[in-house]
Amino acid sequence: MEFNSRMSPSRRALLRTGAGASLAALGVGYAAQSASASVTATRRFDLSKPSYDLFRDKVLHSKRVQQSFAFDSVNKRLFVAAKRAGSSESAGDLCISHLDFHGKYVSHMHLNGFGHGVSFGVRPSGGTSYLWIECEANGNGYGTKLALIKYQAGTTLDASSTTFGRWQPISGASEYTCSIDPVYGRMIVRYHKDGAKHIAVYNLSDVDKGDFSNPLVKFTPPAISGTPQGYTLYGSYMYFQTGDHYSASNPAPGNTHLTSININTGKIAQGPVLTKAGSTLHWREPEGLAIYRTDAGESRLFIGFATGDEGDRRSSIFYKNALV
């Protein structure tokens, strides 16, 4: 399935939907149904294998710490989310930087009141990139809904705008983030409900129509120690990153760990595994995971780090490509 310029009427309606549109009219269920484990088993990344550089210490429009990143594999774009310069931690103001695959800065877009930027996904449509991202930040600066927005270079979009659609896929959940698996065509949603984080996985063919009523799987992930710093999905495995920035109490090679979780069982498949990717970087903090498949057909798990000096934070991204 390709999400492209030749969309069905329902997909076109999804991209035009404003905040006041009826979800029922789009066929969106307000409460996700219970789901059994129904994802076909796939290979997974071996987290113990070496990592390789995509780039190091590249400039973003915002000089603050990056929070996450995502690829548009069709249009060969990389988007990196960071807090907006001059905004408070709880404001939910984001700066999305567009880079090429060499890490060269191309453009940016500001999103006011959207969220923390924990994780997001990209859907290409012709030559345009659409971002699935959290929006309507709460008092703690985390998004309370998911939104689909068009990336428009050099513009500012407020969370209160009625020019884009927004959804609350899980009844009773208070916070949402998401990531996209472009290889197997799925979206993973991490949400907060009943005092804990939970996971739901959807087919992109449903999500493209604004339909979150039929999750493939739902589960509560196992407890993993450390500071959460991003997640993503590849096939039948979720990948989770934890760790902190370098400091006197956390010197190189740091405490960044990667864990894979079988989404059919909700149990850890491998990890936590210490990663030394970019261990020689200055001020290294783990920030974000994403999936990409090269034109040659190689699947890669990308690992992001914020680096550099305060007031001039940079982006560094690495990847693993060994599957088992």
N, C-alpha and C positions, 0 to 999 in steps of 0.2 A: 504494500500500500504506500502510495506517495501522497503527501499533503502538498499539493502544488496549485498552480494557477487555474487548473481545470477542476475546480471544486464542485461538488454537488450543491444544490440549493441549500441543503441543511448546513453545510460547512460555510457557505457564504453568509448565511444568517448568523452563524456562530461568531464570525469575525465582525459583524456589524452590531452585535447585541450590546445594548447599553445597560447600565446598572439597573434601570427600572424595568427591564424586560422580564417576562414571566418565564421562569425555569420550566414550569410545567409545559409551556408551549413548545419548548425545545425537547421535551421528553426526558428531562432530568429528574431523577428521583431525589427527594430531600433526604432520605435515609438509605445508606448503602445496605444491601441485603447481606445476610451471612453467606460466606463463601467457603467451599471446600478447597483443598489444595489441588489445583488443576493445571499447573504450569508444567509443560514437558521439561524433563531434566536436560540440562545442558552442561557443557564444560565450564570450568571456572578458572580464574586467574590464580596462578601459584604466587602467593604473596611473598614467598621466601626467595624468589628469583630476583636478579638484578633489575635496577631501574635505569632509565636512559633519559637524557636531557631533551626537552623540546626547546626551552630557552631559560635563561637566567636574568634576573634583575632588569626586567623591562618596565618602562614607564607607563603608568595609567594616568587618566585625567585627574582623578582624585588621588591625593598623596597619602590617603589613609589606608589602613590595612584592608586588603582584599578579603572578601567573605566567601566567594564561590565563583565558579565559571562554568560555561557551557558552550558547546560547538554547534554551528550550523554547517553540517557536513556537505550539503548541496552547494551552498554559496561560499564555502571555505572561509567562514568567519568564526572568530572566537570572541565571546563576550565575557567580561569580568565584572562582577559586582563588588562595590566597595561603599562604605558610608560616605555621604556627601561632605565635603570639606565645610567646616563652620557650623554643622548641625550637631545637635546633642545626640548622645547614644540612644536615647529613647524616642527620638523624633520619627524614626523609620524612613529617613531621607536617604535615597541611594543614588549613586552615580554608576551607570553602566558604561564601561569602556569597550569599544570595538577595536580588536587587534587583528592583524593578519597572523598566519600560522608561524611567522618568524618572530612574533612578539612586537611588531611595529604598530604603534598607536595610529588609528585611523580616524575615530570620531567618538562622541560620547552622547549620552542621553541622561537627563536627570528625572528621577521618580520620587516625588515628594509624598511622604506619609505611607509608603508601601510596606516596609518591614525591615528585618535584620539582614536579609540577603543570604540566609543559611544555605539555600540550594534553589536552583531554578533550571528550566529546560527551554530549548529552542525548537520551533517548528518552522521549516522553510516553506514558503508558498511562492513559487516562481522565483523572482529575484529579491523577494522581501523576507525578512526574518521576523517571526512572531515569538514573543517571550511568554512562557507560562511561568508566573512568578507570584509570590505572596503579595497581598495588598491590604489596605485598611488596617494599619498598624494599631495595636492596643497601647496601653500606657507603658508597657515594657519595651515597646519598639518591635514587636513581632506581628506578622500579618495574620489577620483573622479570616481571610478568604484567599482563594486562588483567582488570579486574573490572567486573561490572555490579551496582550498588548502588542501593537505594532512598533518595532524599533524604528525610530525616526531621529536621525542624527541631528544634534544641535538643538533639540527641543526639550522642554520641561513638561512633564505630565503629573497632575495632582491625583491622588487616590480618590478624591471626590468627583472626578470627571465622570460623565455619563457616556463617554465615547467608547467604552470597552465593557466586555462582560466579566462577571465575577461569580464565583461559585463556592458553596460550602458543602462538599461532597458527603461528609459524615455528620449525621444528626448528633447534636450535642457536643461536637468538637469546637475548641476555642482558638486553635492556631493551626496553620497549614504551611507546609513547604512541599516542593516536588522536585523530581529529577526525571529525565527521559532516557530510555534505552533505545537509541536509534537503530540498533542492529536487529533486535527482536520486536520492535514496534510496541513498546509498553511505557507506561508512566508509573512511577512509584510515588506515593504520597505519604508523608510523615505528618501525623497530626497529634494534637494534645487533647486528651479526653480522660475524665475521671482521675486526674492527677498524674497521668503517665503518658508516655509517647507510644504511638501505635503505628502500624504500617498497613497500607492497602495498595494493591497493584491492579492496574487497569490496562485493557487494550487501547492503543492509541486510536484505533478505528472507532471506538466508543467515545473517547475523550474528544476527538475531532468534531463530534456532533453535540458536545456538551452533555454527554450521558455518563454519569458516574454511578449509575444504579446497579451495575453488575461487576463488582470487583472479582478478579480472578482468585486472589487470596487476600486474607486479612489475618494479621497476627501481631502479638506483642513481642518485640525483639528481646533477646536475652540481655541481662545487665552486663555492661562492658565498662570497666573502670576507665577513668580519664576524662578530659574535657572534650565533648563532642565537637568535631570540626568539619563535618560534611559526610555525605552519603551518596550512593548512586546504585543503579541496577544494571546487571548484564545477565540476560537469560533467566535462569532459575536461582540466581544468587544476588543478594544485596551486599554492598561493600560499605564499610563504616570506618571513619577515620577519627582518631582521638590524639590529643597532645597539646603542648603548650609552647610558647616562644622560648628561645634561649634566654637564660638568666644565670645568675650565680648558683642558683639551686638546680638549674636544668641546663648544664653545659652541653656542648656538642659531644656526641651526635644527637642529643635530645631524647625526648620521650614520645615521638610520633609513632603510633601503632596503627596497623590496618587489620581489619577483621572481615571475613566473608561469612555470610549467613544464608543458609538454605531456606528460601522463602516457602518451600512446600512443607517444611518441618518446623521452621522458626528456630532452628538450632544452629550453633556455630559450626561452620565447616572447617575453617582454618583461622588461627590467630587467638588473641592479638599477636601480630608479628611486628617487631621493630623495623622501621624503614630508615635507612641512612641516605635516602635520596637527597642530594643537595646538602649533605651534612657540613660542608665547608663554607656554606653561605653565611653572610653576616646577618644577625638577628633573624632567625628562621622560625616562622610559626605556621603550622599546617592549616590550610584554608581551602577546602573544596576538593571534590572528586567528580570525574566525568568520564563518559565512554565515547569513543570514536572508532570508526572503522576506516582504514585507509582505502584509497582507490584500488590498491593491490589486494584488498581483502583481509588485511591484518587487523584484528580487533585489539584495542589498547585501553587500558585502565589508566587514566591520567590523574596525577596527584599534584595539588597546588600548594604553594607556600607564599606567604607574605615575607618579604625580606627588606633589607635596607635600613636607613636611619629614620628616626622619628621626624615627621615632617616631609619625608621623601621616601615613603614606602614604595617598594617595587613588587612586581609579580615574577615568580619563578615556577615553572611547570615541568613535570617529569612524567614518565609513563612506564608501565609494565606491560609485557606482551606475551608472556609464557602461559599457555593454557594447559590444564590437566583434565 
